[in-house]
Amino acid sequence: MPHNLSLVPAQSMTRELSLEIPSVVRARNLICGTIASMPLELYRKSTGEELGKPVWLDQPAINQPRSVTISYTVDSLLMYGWSVWIIKSRYAEDGRPASFEWIPNTRVTPYYSGDGHLIEGYYIDQKFYTNDDVVTFQSLNDGILTTGARVLRAALDLESASSNAAATPMPTGYL
């Protein structure tokens, strides 16, 4: 009888557990590091003309280098499929965002409308932020913690089994 994967219960996977898998860490570091090192430029969509950079484009968060903020944003997209920045300050003349802070996904809880179809804001550390106070980055796919949970769990189980086998070797012959 063929194995039916739909009968296998979905197992939860955390970012911390997935980063115990060397190949996941290597892929994550390669992807995040590469994207974080790319320069960010601003262009007018209609003409392709390069525009001047707002300060936040070179350093979105005032408390960390741009590469760190971008790396964590890409990490969130890879792991969860979405990422959130809080708007920390705005330009006085027109209210445009001037600086941001990346927020770990584990600290964010979406708040849905009464019918459950729209996100009206986010609770971050139990404080409510409207959609006007956050910027969300959304992937076209769910993160690997969802889509790859079974495979990631199997990799951890295999690592555990091999460590256990190495710690308690079986005799190879009889006397």
C-alpha positions as a LaTeX table, in Angstrom:
\begin{tabular}{lrrr}
\hline
Residue & $x$ (\AA) & $y$ (\AA) & $z$ (\AA) \\
\hline
Met1 & 0.00 & 0.00 & 0.00 \\
Pro2 & 1.51 & 3.37 & $-0.97$ \\
His3 & 2.31 & 5.83 & 1.78 \\
Asn4 & $-0.18$ & 8.71 & 1.85 \\
Leu5 & 1.61 & 11.87 & 2.98 \\
Ser6 & $-1.69$ & 13.61 & 3.70 \\
Leu7 & $-2.19$ & 11.24 & 6.63 \\
Val8 & 1.05 & 12.35 & 8.25 \\
Pro9 & 0.28 & 15.17 & 10.69 \\
Ala10 & 1.98 & 18.48 & 10.01 \\
Gln11 & 4.77 & 19.11 & 12.47 \\
Ser12 & 5.68 & 22.55 & 13.64 \\
Met13 & 9.12 & 23.90 & 12.88 \\
Thr14 & 10.81 & 26.91 & 14.38 \\
Arg15 & 13.50 & 29.13 & 12.94 \\
Glu16 & 15.82 & 28.16 & 15.79 \\
Leu17 & 15.41 & 24.44 & 15.11 \\
Ser18 & 15.84 & 24.87 & 11.35 \\
Leu19 & 19.13 & 26.71 & 11.93 \\
Glu20 & 20.50 & 23.58 & 13.64 \\
Ile21 & 20.67 & 22.02 & 10.16 \\
Pro22 & 24.02 & 22.95 & 8.56 \\
Ser23 & 22.68 & 23.06 & 4.99 \\
Val24 & 19.85 & 25.40 & 6.04 \\
Val25 & 22.31 & 27.73 & 7.78 \\
Arg26 & 24.60 & 27.73 & 4.74 \\
Ala27 & 21.74 & 28.45 & 2.31 \\
Arg28 & 20.27 & 31.12 & 4.61 \\
Asn29 & 23.63 & 32.86 & 5.02 \\
Leu30 & 24.35 & 32.73 & 1.29 \\
Ile31 & 20.94 & 34.11 & 0.29 \\
Cys32 & 20.69 & 36.75 & 3.01 \\
Gly33 & 24.31 & 37.84 & 2.72 \\
Thr34 & 24.16 & 38.19 & $-1.05$ \\
Ile35 & 20.96 & 40.23 & $-1.07$ \\
Ala36 & 22.03 & 42.36 & 1.93 \\
Ser37 & 25.25 & 43.34 & 0.14 \\
Met38 & 23.45 & 44.61 & $-2.97$ \\
Pro39 & 23.17 & 48.39 & $-3.23$ \\
Leu40 & 19.68 & 49.87 & $-3.08$ \\
Glu41 & 18.85 & 52.45 & $-5.74$ \\
Leu42 & 15.74 & 54.52 & $-6.38$ \\
Tyr43 & 14.40 & 55.03 & $-9.93$ \\
Arg44 & 11.40 & 56.77 & $-11.41$ \\
Lys45 & 9.24 & 53.98 & $-12.81$ \\
Ser46 & 7.89 & 55.98 & $-15.77$ \\
Thr47 & 11.25 & 57.16 & $-17.13$ \\
Gly48 & 13.91 & 54.96 & $-15.51$ \\
Glu49 & 15.64 & 58.10 & $-14.23$ \\
Glu50 & 17.75 & 57.52 & $-11.13$ \\
Leu51 & 16.48 & 59.63 & $-8.23$ \\
Gly52 & 18.28 & 60.86 & $-5.15$ \\
Lys53 & 18.29 & 58.49 & $-2.22$ \\
Pro54 & 16.35 & 59.19 & 0.93 \\
Val55 & 18.52 & 58.64 & 4.02 \\
Trp56 & 16.64 & 55.48 & 5.01 \\
Leu57 & 17.62 & 53.76 & 1.75 \\
Asp58 & 21.23 & 53.68 & 2.96 \\
Gln59 & 20.31 & 52.93 & 6.57 \\
Pro60 & 16.68 & 51.97 & 7.23 \\
Ala61 & 17.22 & 51.49 & 10.97 \\
Ile62 & 19.26 & 53.95 & 12.99 \\
Asn63 & 20.47 & 51.25 & 15.40 \\
Gln64 & 22.09 & 48.88 & 12.90 \\
Pro65 & 23.80 & 48.82 & 9.51 \\
Arg66 & 21.63 & 48.55 & 6.38 \\
Ser67 & 23.06 & 45.11 & 5.57 \\
Val68 & 21.86 & 43.75 & 8.92 \\
Thr69 & 18.33 & 45.15 & 8.50 \\
Ile70 & 18.09 & 43.80 & 4.94 \\
Ser71 & 19.56 & 40.43 & 5.94 \\
Tyr72 & 17.00 & 39.97 & 8.73 \\
Thr73 & 14.21 & 41.07 & 6.37 \\
Val74 & 15.27 & 38.48 & 3.80 \\
Asp75 & 15.63 & 35.88 & 6.57 \\
Ser76 & 12.01 & 36.53 & 7.61 \\
Leu77 & 10.84 & 36.20 & 4.01 \\
Leu78 & 12.77 & 32.94 & 3.61 \\
Met79 & 11.65 & 31.41 & 6.89 \\
Tyr80 & 8.10 & 32.76 & 7.28 \\
Gly81 & 7.12 & 34.26 & 3.91 \\
Trp82 & 6.62 & 37.76 & 5.37 \\
Ser83 & 8.48 & 40.45 & 7.26 \\
Val84 & 7.52 & 43.60 & 9.16 \\
Trp85 & 9.23 & 46.94 & 9.72 \\
Ile86 & 7.84 & 49.50 & 12.19 \\
Ile87 & 8.03 & 53.11 & 11.07 \\
Lys88 & 10.14 & 54.77 & 13.77 \\
Ser89 & 10.19 & 58.36 & 12.49 \\
Arg90 & 8.64 & 60.48 & 9.75 \\
Tyr91 & 9.66 & 63.59 & 7.81 \\
Ala92 & 7.97 & 66.61 & 9.40 \\
Glu93 & 7.14 & 68.32 & 6.09 \\
Asp94 & 5.02 & 65.54 & 4.57 \\
Gly95 & 4.81 & 62.59 & 6.99 \\
Arg96 & 6.76 & 60.17 & 4.77 \\
Pro97 & 8.64 & 57.46 & 6.71 \\
Ala98 & 12.22 & 58.47 & 7.59 \\
Ser99 & 13.45 & 55.46 & 9.59 \\
Phe100 & 12.34 & 51.93 & 10.39 \\
Glu101 & 12.98 & 48.98 & 12.67 \\
Trp102 & 12.86 & 45.35 & 11.58 \\
Ile103 & 10.74 & 43.27 & 13.95 \\
Pro104 & 11.25 & 39.51 & 14.48 \\
Asn105 & 8.22 & 37.54 & 13.28 \\
Thr106 & 7.80 & 35.86 & 16.66 \\
Arg107 & 6.93 & 39.26 & 18.17 \\
Val108 & 4.22 & 40.07 & 15.59 \\
Thr109 & 0.55 & 39.04 & 15.65 \\
Pro110 & $-1.75$ & 40.21 & 12.84 \\
Tyr111 & $-5.09$ & 41.75 & 13.87 \\
Tyr112 & $-7.87$ & 40.77 & 11.45 \\
Ser113 & $-11.10$ & 42.57 & 10.57 \\
Gly114 & $-14.38$ & 41.24 & 11.92 \\
Asp115 & $-14.92$ & 39.01 & 8.88 \\
Gly116 & $-11.35$ & 37.70 & 9.10 \\
His117 & $-10.39$ & 38.67 & 5.55 \\
Leu118 & $-8.33$ & 41.84 & 6.05 \\
Ile119 & $-5.45$ & 42.66 & 8.35 \\
Glu120 & $-6.29$ & 45.94 & 10.09 \\
Gly121 & $-3.02$ & 46.21 & 11.99 \\
Tyr122 & $-0.49$ & 44.30 & 14.04 \\
Tyr123 & 0.18 & 43.64 & 17.69 \\
Ile124 & 3.91 & 43.88 & 18.32 \\
Asp125 & 4.87 & 43.00 & 21.88 \\
Gln126 & 1.19 & 43.50 & 22.85 \\
Lys127 & 1.16 & 47.07 & 21.48 \\
Phe128 & $-1.19$ & 47.77 & 18.55 \\
Tyr129 & 0.10 & 49.36 & 15.34 \\
Thr130 & $-2.19$ & 50.33 & 12.47 \\
Asn131 & $-1.27$ & 49.55 & 8.89 \\
Asp132 & $-0.15$ & 53.20 & 8.62 \\
Asp133 & 2.59 & 52.49 & 11.19 \\
Val134 & 4.16 & 49.40 & 9.62 \\
Val135 & 5.61 & 48.26 & 6.32 \\
Thr136 & 5.05 & 44.64 & 5.40 \\
Phe137 & 7.10 & 42.63 & 2.94 \\
Gln138 & 5.26 & 39.63 & 1.57 \\
Ser139 & 6.60 & 36.69 & $-0.38$ \\
Leu140 & 4.68 & 34.96 & $-3.12$ \\
Asn141 & 5.25 & 31.72 & $-1.20$ \\
Asp142 & 4.96 & 30.53 & 2.37 \\
Gly143 & 8.26 & 30.32 & 4.19 \\
Ile144 & 10.29 & 27.14 & 4.51 \\
Leu145 & 9.14 & 26.68 & 8.11 \\
Thr146 & 5.72 & 25.88 & 6.64 \\
Thr147 & 6.46 & 24.41 & 3.22 \\
Gly148 & 9.48 & 22.41 & 4.34 \\
Ala149 & 8.51 & 21.54 & 7.90 \\
Arg150 & 8.34 & 17.78 & 7.29 \\
Val151 & 11.71 & 17.70 & 5.48 \\
Leu152 & 13.38 & 19.92 & 8.09 \\
Arg153 & 12.01 & 17.73 & 10.89 \\
Ala154 & 13.31 & 14.61 & 9.08 \\
Ala155 & 16.76 & 16.20 & 8.77 \\
Leu156 & 16.80 & 16.92 & 12.50 \\
Asp157 & 15.61 & 13.37 & 13.27 \\
Leu158 & 18.32 & 11.91 & 11.03 \\
Glu159 & 20.98 & 14.03 & 12.75 \\
Ser160 & 19.70 & 12.91 & 16.14 \\
Ala161 & 19.65 & 9.23 & 15.09 \\
Ser162 & 23.18 & 9.38 & 13.69 \\
Ser163 & 24.47 & 11.10 & 16.86 \\
Asn164 & 22.75 & 8.46 & 18.97 \\
Ala165 & 24.20 & 5.63 & 16.85 \\
Ala166 & 27.70 & 7.12 & 17.09 \\
Ala167 & 27.39 & 7.45 & 20.87 \\
Thr168 & 26.24 & 3.84 & 21.36 \\
Pro169 & 28.04 & 1.69 & 18.78 \\
Met170 & 26.92 & $-1.89$ & 18.22 \\
Pro171 & 29.50 & $-4.67$ & 18.19 \\
Thr172 & 30.40 & $-5.77$ & 14.67 \\
Gly173 & 31.05 & $-9.44$ & 15.42 \\
Tyr174 & 30.73 & $-12.31$ & 17.87 \\
Leu175 & 33.44 & $-13.89$ & 19.99 \\
\hline
\end{tabular}
